[in-house]
Amino acid sequence: MLGRTDLEASTCWDFPSQSDGHLKAGDATFNGVTPARCAENLVRRYARPGDLVVDPMAGSGTIGHVARSLGRRAIPFGLTPKRSDILRADARAWPWPIPDGKAALAVIDSPYSDNLAYGGDSRCLGRISCRDSRFYDEMRRVAAEAFRVLRSGGVLGWIISDEYRRGFYTAVGFRLLNVLAELFEPLDTVVLVRHHDRSASPMWEHRARRFNFYLRGFKYLFILQKPVGTSGG
Ligand SMILES: C[S@@+](CC[C@H](N)C(=O)[O-])C[C@H]1O[C@@H](n2cnc3c(N)ncnc32)[C@H](O)[C@@H]1O
């Protein structure tokens, strides 16, 4: 058990840097890159050595890299692969060679609105505003694919933020959680502290106080389980 003592024990995860503990996992300059320790905590808790971990929105590849370095099998894919070991595919139609009902863990760090364009692919879900109900319809399709490839009792970790934009707050996290709970059983919700965002500057802090709004200080990490005893999607 000694090797497990550095696992997070509470529902607030705050890591000093994106690459903490995994210097080569992901690209710290990639917009919305996942903290490597977040991936590590999910992999170590919910996938055993040799188990399959999938990441359908792989971006710069943090989750797959961490999973492999911990001895798990990993299939990362996405629309804008940044590494040669990431497949090019749409998260709404997961590609061969991912088998049905076999993965132990799916980790999804998705866009949370249309604030960031990830490349020129028109299928990018980062082109749909979180104020548009289509956003949640498309995320439901991604969740259905995760459900299909996860084994009974397999775990889904989904990272997402709320949005405050031009005077309008959207509770993206809670809306998404309602969608995910149509298929999965919620196990827990973690607050993932954000650092180094473009809005983490004295100018934005001044604006937040002056115009009476809040900067996004955290993302949600929803942890859910495919109900034990269920098979395909
Ligand atoms: C927050 S980033 C993921 C960051 C990644 N985990 C990392 O550590 O670099 C969101 C990713 O979702 C991808 N994405 C958006 N729409 C997609 C789709 N329909 N299918 C697959 N990937 C998609 C974007 O290309 C982007 O790489």
The ligand as an SDF file (V2000), in Angstrom:
LIG
                    3D

 27 29  0  0  0  0  0  0  0  0999 V2000
   -9.6760   20.1520  -23.2180 C   0  0  0  0  0  0  0  0  0  0  0  0
   -8.9660   19.5020  -24.6860 S   0  0  0  0  0  0  0  0  0  0  0  0
   -8.3330   17.9410  -24.1510 C   0  0  0  0  0  0  0  0  0  0  0  0
   -6.9880   18.0820  -23.5140 C   0  0  0  0  0  0  0  0  0  0  0  0
   -6.2080   16.7750  -23.4010 C   0  0  0  0  0  0  0  0  0  0  0  0
   -6.7620   15.8700  -22.4120 N   0  0  0  0  0  0  0  0  0  0  0  0
   -4.7400   17.0580  -23.0890 C   0  0  0  0  0  0  0  0  0  0  0  0
   -4.2730   16.7580  -21.9810 O   0  0  0  0  0  0  0  0  0  0  0  0
   -4.0660   17.6490  -23.9370 O   0  0  0  0  0  0  0  0  0  0  0  0
  -10.3950   19.0490  -25.5960 C   0  0  0  0  0  0  0  0  0  0  0  0
  -10.1030   18.2330  -26.8420 C   0  0  0  0  0  0  0  0  0  0  0  0
  -11.3360   17.7790  -27.4070 O   0  0  0  0  0  0  0  0  0  0  0  0
  -11.1270   17.6090  -28.7880 C   0  0  0  0  0  0  0  0  0  0  0  0
  -12.4050   17.4520  -29.4840 N   0  0  0  0  0  0  0  0  0  0  0  0
  -13.3780   18.3560  -29.6770 C   0  0  0  0  0  0  0  0  0  0  0  0
  -14.3920   17.8120  -30.3920 N   0  0  0  0  0  0  0  0  0  0  0  0
  -14.0590   16.5290  -30.6320 C   0  0  0  0  0  0  0  0  0  0  0  0
  -14.6940   15.4460  -31.2910 C   0  0  0  0  0  0  0  0  0  0  0  0
  -15.9080   15.5770  -31.8730 N   0  0  0  0  0  0  0  0  0  0  0  0
  -14.0490   14.2610  -31.3320 N   0  0  0  0  0  0  0  0  0  0  0  0
  -12.8280   14.1000  -30.7570 C   0  0  0  0  0  0  0  0  0  0  0  0
  -12.1670   15.0920  -30.1150 N   0  0  0  0  0  0  0  0  0  0  0  0
  -12.7840   16.2980  -30.0550 C   0  0  0  0  0  0  0  0  0  0  0  0
  -10.3560   18.8590  -29.1720 C   0  0  0  0  0  0  0  0  0  0  0  0
   -9.6840   18.6720  -30.3980 O   0  0  0  0  0  0  0  0  0  0  0  0
   -9.4000   18.9950  -27.9720 C   0  0  0  0  0  0  0  0  0  0  0  0
   -8.1800   18.3580  -28.2570 O   0  0  0  0  0  0  0  0  0  0  0  0
  1  2  1  0
  2  3  1  0
  2 10  1  0
  3  4  1  0
  4  5  1  0
  5  6  1  0
  5  7  1  0
  7  8  2  0
  7  9  1  0
 10 11  1  0
 11 12  1  0
 11 26  1  0
 12 13  1  0
 13 14  1  0
 13 24  1  0
 14 15  1  0
 14 23  1  0
 15 16  2  0
 16 17  1  0
 17 18  1  0
 17 23  2  0
 18 19  1  0
 18 20  2  0
 20 21  1  0
 21 22  2  0
 22 23  1  0
 24 25  1  0
 24 26  1  0
 26 27  1  0
M  CHG  2   2   1   9  -1
M  END
$$$$
